Amino acid sequence: MAGIGLSLPTNTLVTPSSVTHTSSSRSSSSSRCNCVKMMTVSVDEKKKTFTLKKSEEAFNAAKGLMPGGVNSPVRAFKSVGGQPIVIDSVKGSRMWDIDGNEYIDYVGSWGPAIIGHADDEVLAALAETMKKGTSFGAPCLLENVLAEMVISAVPSIEMVRFVNSGTEACMGVLRLARAFTGKTKLIKFEGCYHGHADAYLVKAGSGVATLGLPDSPGVPAAATSNTLTAPYNDIAAVEELFKTHKGEIAAVILEPVVGNSGFITPTPEFLNFIRKVTKENDTLLIFDEVMTGFRLAYGGAQEYYGITPDLTTLGKIIGGGLPVGAYGGRREIMEMVAPAGPMYQAGTLSGNPLAMTAGIHTLKRLQEPGSYEYLDKITSQLINGILDAGKKAGHAICGGYISGMFGFFFTDGPVYNFEDAKKSDTAKFAKFYRGMLEEGVYLAPSQFEAGFTGLKHTPEDIQRTIDAAERVFKQL
């Protein structure tokens, strides 16, 4: 189930074996042998020095301070086992833990770091903005600038409201859909995660899938009584819901490309059908592009697939690594939002100057020619290299990519929905994950999460990752 991409031939990568040194022809056979021995010792020493002792100490202390020792469940490594790593710093495509281990990072703070961690231009812009203050609680010009950039980029957005997280954006957009349509029911898809608001915690993905929780305790039945679910990519199931609840459905919300059950793409006819059936039933179509926005294309999945929803939620990339979210859509719908209209939603830190600054400079970088072509090439090379290595080692594996987003499952596939994804060998994924961690590669610590590449990933990073995967696959 490969995504659409441009393949980059292996021989275009810069690898040690592809570099010719003129002095090598004058070396004696004994010196070459000594060189090999030294390299072997060096590699062995590196493996022996891999330790997570400091991370273990810090995490054990954290467990007495925060539930599970973390502030977001997937970070606890529950589904992959072993010791969670505690991060000290990040830069470009790399991250370092407090034990000094270095990793090539394919999580990217769960998506925002598309131009690389701690980008110098973004940091410099933030430093200048901080001189004026970190939060105003009042309008600032930077909100106008980022709003104009978002509106010009995303086909469905004519007006936008900034908030502080993807969860908050999805909360607001659901209330808005109900206010605009006068209807109450919502269709969401099994395994799609739209934040932790009560109405969405029904057959949710992300951390809920990772921990194997059916739903969350503390969510009253009344909060989810108007939430209808269907398998992703299942047209017949959606048709049946519209027949059964005719005239009652306010909105259909979905991840246009699923990232919270692993990486799952829509079938060619699925998104077109959803757009058609929502129009026929006066139901609003909401694309949750918190992950896919500005990642699959500058205009998000809706630009990539050529399908325009009524409303869109955004996050991650538009804040450049700072807390942010947004929802937007057609002007007539957005004018329902207070103070222009009666649908109330507010936020103390919404539109704060730091998040706006980081978002503006991140989007400016993504506008540079060749950005998405580069993401497509390196991600194609990465996922094809991993899949080839896995199959060559005799493992059942499938996966795909689009632009800077990818994923793979330890199953023969194909994977069209969450039920298919759950057929994966999660125990094998856990072993693979821990092996890759020791090789200096940081992947999402769950079989049910997508991975991300960024503009700072180099061809050398990709080749090192593929080489590491080959070694780990042989050990499984």
N, C-alpha and C positions, 0 to 999 in steps of 0.2 A: 504494500500500500504506500508506495513512494509518493512524496509530494512532487510538485512540478519544480524542476530546477535545472540549472546548467551544470553538467558534470565537468569537473576539473581533472584532467588527466593526472595520474600519479606522478608522472615524470616532470610535472611543472612545479612540484613541491621542492623546497630546499631541504635536503636531508644530508646527513653526514656522508652517506655513500655516494651522493651525487656531486660532491665537491672534490675536485682533483687538486692535489698538492704536488707541485713539481719536485719537491725534495724527496717524495716517497720513493721515486725510482732509484735514488742513490742510497737508500737505507739498506743495511744488511739484513739478512733473514733473522739473525739473532736479535737485532734491535726491534724488528717488527714483532717478534715473539714476546720480548720484554714489554713492548707497548700493550699488547693484548693482555698480558698478565696484570699490568698496572691498571688497565681499564676494568678488568674483572674484579680486582681487589677494591677499586673505587666504588663500583656498583654494589658489591657486597657490603662495604662499610656504610654506604648510604642506606641500604635496607635495614642494617642492624641499628642504625641511629634513629630510625622512625619510632617515635614514642609519642604518646598522648598523655603522659603523666600529669603535666600541668593542666591540660584540658580536663582530665579526670578530677583533679582536685577542685578546680573552679566549678565544674558541673555539680559535683557532690555538694559543694557549698550552696550553689544556686537552688538545689532541690529543697533546701530548708527555707528559702526566701521567696520562691515563685512556684506556682503549681507545675509539677513535673520538671522544674528547673529551667523552663523556657517561657517565652511570651507568645509563641505560636507553636502548635503541637508538632508539626512535621519536623521541627528542628531537633526533637528529642531522639531521633533515630529509632523509634519504636518498631518500624517495619523492616529495618535492615540490621538491627542489633549492633552490638559493639558500642564503643565510646563516642558520643557526639564530640565534634571539634569546636573549640572556642576560638573565634577569630580575633586576631590582633590588628591586621591592616589589609588593605586591598589597593591594587594599582593596575590599571590596564586590564589584562586578561588573567591576572594572578591574584591569589590571596595567600595570606600567611597566618597560621594559627599561633597561639601563645607558646607552643613548644618549638616554634621556629620552622615547622614544616611548610613547604611551598607547594601550592596546588595550581593547576590550570583550572579555571572556574567556568563551569557550564550552567551555573544557576543564575549568576548575574543579579543577586539580590531579588531573585524570582522575577526577573524580567526588565527592571528599569535600566540596568547598566549596558544598554545597547551600544553606546559609544565608548565603553570601557569604564572601569572603576576610577574614581578620583581624577577625572579629566582635568588637566591643567587650566584650560580656558573656563570651564565651569567653576572650578575652585576660585579662580581669580575674580570672576564675576560675583560669586557669593561673598567673597571678602569685601568687595566694594559695596555691595548691597547692605551687608551687616553694619557698615559704618553709619548707615542711616537708620538702623533699627531692625529688629527681627520680626516684629509683628505690630501692626497698627490698629487692628480692629476697626478699620475704616477703609474706604476705597483707596486704591493706589493705581498709578498709571500702568504698572506692570501687568495688572489683571487684563487691561484692555489689549495689551500687546499679545499676550498668550492666547486670549480669546480669539483675536483676529487670526492668529496662526492656526488654531484648531478649526475654526469655521471655514477657513480657506482650504484646509486639507481634507476634512472628513465630509463626504458627500451628503450625509443625512443631517448634518448639524447647521442650523441657521442661527440658533442662539444656544448659549452654553451656561451652565451654573457650575462653578468650582466648589468642591467639597474637600474632605481630608483623607478619604480612603475609597477603595473600590467598593467595600461593603456599604459605606454611606451613600455612594452614588447609586447602587442598586436598590437601596431602601427608598431613596428619593424618587427614582424613576418609576417604581411600582406604584407608589402613592399618586404620582402624577398621571400614570396611565389610567388608574381607577377614577381619578377626579375628572379627567378629560372625557372618558367614555361613559361614565355613570354605571359601569359594570364592576363586578368584584372578582371574578375567577381568573386564575393565571395558569398557563401551561408552561411547565419547565421540563427539562429532560434529565433522565436518570444519569447520574454521574457528573452533571454540570454543576459547578459551584459558583454561586453569585453572592458570596459573603455570608456572614453568620446571622443575618436577620431571621427572625422566627419563620416567616413565610417561606423562606428558601431552604430551610433545613429538612427537606424531604427528599430522600434518595440523592443526597448531595455527594459531590466528589471531594477532591482535595484532601485535607486532613481527616475528614469524616471517613473517606474511603481508606486512607492510610491506616487509621486506627481500627477499622472494621466496625465502627459504630453504625447501627441501623438508622438512627436519628439522634437528636440530642435531648436528654432529659431537661426538663424545665421549659419546654416548648408546649404550651397548652394546645389541646386539640382544636380549639376555636381559631388559633393563629394559623393553622395549616388546612383548615376545612375547605378553603377556597383555592388550594393549590392542587392542580392536576398534573400528573406526570405521564411521560411516554418515553420509550427507548429512543435514543438518538438515532437518526437516519431511518426511523420507522414511519413511513407515510401513512400506512393503514391505521396505525394506532392514533395518529393525530386526527385523521378523518373521523374516526369513531368518537373521539372526544368532542369534536365540533358538532357532531350529530346529537350526542347525548346531552350536551349543554348549550344547545343552540340559543344565541342571543345573550349569553351570560358571560362570555369570555372577554375580559378587558384587554389582555395582552398575552403574547407568546414571547418568552425570553429564552435566549440560547447563546452559548458560545459558538460563533460561526465556525471556528475550529476549536475543538475541545482541547484544553490543556490540563484540566483538573481530574482527568481519569487516565492520564497519560496523553500522548499526542494522537488524536483521532480526527480525521478529515471528513467533511460531508461528502456523500455521494453526489454525482453531478446533478441529479434531479431534486435532491432534498431541499436545498435552500430556495430553489425556484418554486417548489411546491408550497413551502411555508410562506413565502411572500404572496403567492396567489391566494391561498386559503384565508390568510389574515385580511387581505383586501376585500374578499367576497363576504366576510362576516363582520366587517367594521370593527376589526380587532387590531390593536397596535402591535407591530413587530418591533421587538427590542433586541438589538445586538449588544451583548456584553463583550466589549472589546477592551476590557481592562488588560488582558494579556496580548491580544492580537493588534490592538491599536498602535499604529506607527511602527509595527514590527513586521507584519506580512507584506506591507507596502506602506508608503507614507500616508495614504488615506485609509489604512487598515484593511481588514478582511473584506469590507464592503467595496473598496476600490478593487481589490484583488479579484473578487468574484463578480463584480459588476451588479450587485444587488443592494438596493438602498432601503434600509429599515426606516421606521418612523422615529425611533429614539435609539440613542447609543449611550453606553456607559464607557468611561475611560479611566485610566489610572496609570500607575507604574511609570512608563516612559515620559508621560507629560509632566512629571515632577522631577525627572532627572535624578532619582534616588532619594528625594525628600518626600514626606507624606503628602499625598495628593489624590484626588479623584475628581471626576466630572461627569455630568450627564447633560445631554443636549439633543436637539432634534428640530422638527419643523417649528417655525415661529408661532403658529397658531396654538400649538400644544404648549410650548415653553412659556407663553404669556399667561398660562394658568398659574405659574409659580409666583409666590409672594416675593416682593410687594406688587408686582404687576398684576397678579391675580390672587385667588383665594386659597390655593394649595400651599400650605405652610411648610417651610424647611429653612433652617438657619444653621450657622456654625461660627464659633468664635474665631478660629484660625483659618477659615475658608479664604482662599485667595491671598494667603500671606506672602510677603515679598520674596522670601527665600525660595519657596517652592516655585513661585512664578519665574524667578530668575533662572533656576536650574532647568526648568522646563523649556524656557525660551532658548537657552544656549544649546540644549540637547537637540531640539528640533532644528535649529539652524545647522547643526552639524549633519543631521540626517538629510538635509536638503542638498548637500554637496553631491555633484554628479558621481555616479558609480557606487554609492553607498549600498543600495539594495542588491545590485549585481554582485558586489563583493560578498555580502552576507549569503547570497544564494550559492555562490561557488564554494565557499569554505564549508557551509553546512552540508551541501551535497557530498563533498569529499569526506566529511566526518561521518555522516550516517551510513553512507555506502561502505566506507572502510570498516566500520564497526559491524555492520550486517554481514559483510563478506567474511570477516574474521570469525564471527560466531558460527556461521554455517560451515566454514572450512574446518572448524574444530568439532563439528557434529552436533551443534546445539540447535534446538527449535527456536527461531527468532524472526521477528518481522518488525517493520517500522517505516518511518518516512519523515519528510521535512517539508516545510515551505519557508523560504527566505531564512530568517534567523531563528526559527523555531523547529524543534525536532523531538523525536521520541522513538523508543523501541520497546517491544514486549517479548518476554521469553515464552512465546507460543508460536505455532506455525502460522496462525492468522488465517484469513485477514481479520482485522479488528474494526468493526463498524460501530460498536457501542460499548457501554460499560460491562454488559454481560460477557461480551467477547473478551474484553480486557481482563476480566476476573479469571479467565482460563489460564492466565500467565503463571509460570512457575516462580512464585514470589520468593521461595527459599533460595532458588538459584540466583535470582536477581540480588538478593541480600549478600550472597557470597561474592558475586561479581562486583557489587558496590564496594564492599570492604577491600577487595583486592585492588580495585582502581584507586581507592583512597591511599593505599600504601604505595601505589605507583605515582602518586602526586597528581591525581585527577579527581576533581570534585564535581560529582554529578548530583542531581536532586536525590535526596535520601528516601525515595519511594518509587515503586514501580508505576504508581499512578500519578506521576507528575511529568510535565513536559520539560525539555531542556532548552537552553538558549545560547546562541552564539552572539558575538558582538564585533564591532569594527576593529577592536584591538587584538582579536585572535589572529595569530599569524599562521602561515602555512606550516611553520615548524611546530607550533602548538598542535595543529591538527594531526600531523604525522606522528608526533610523540604520543598523542592520545590513541591513535590507531595501533601503534606498536605496543603500547601498554595493554590495550584490549586483547591483542593477540596473545600476549603472555598470560594474562589472567584467564582467558577462555581455555587455554590448554590445561590450566590447573583445576578447572571446575569438574 
